[in-house]
Amino acid sequence: MAAIEMLYFAWVREAVGTGAETVTPPEGVATLGDLVGWLSGRSPGHATAFAEPHRLRAAIDQDFVDFAAPIAGAREIALFPPVTGG
């Protein structure tokens, strides 16, 4: 699988400790849900950020997706908390 640029926002960024990183997921990581599971093992900060994936929203190449979305061919994946208006 090709490298993917990961972007993190708000408390996800704070927990992971960076706003962006490049990752190359291993074989078998096919969906966004798989990716989040794999990412959670990268560090204690990642584990904290991704402990409750239902609290996250995501976009693949700037299109909103759910966690069943395939990641094959993705260049950029953003993970962030739900956005609320005011």
Summary of the structure (lengths in Angstrom):
residues: 86
radius of gyration: 11.9
end to end distance: 40.1
largest distance: 42.0
contacts: 230
relative contact order: 0.27
helix: 28%
strand: 27%
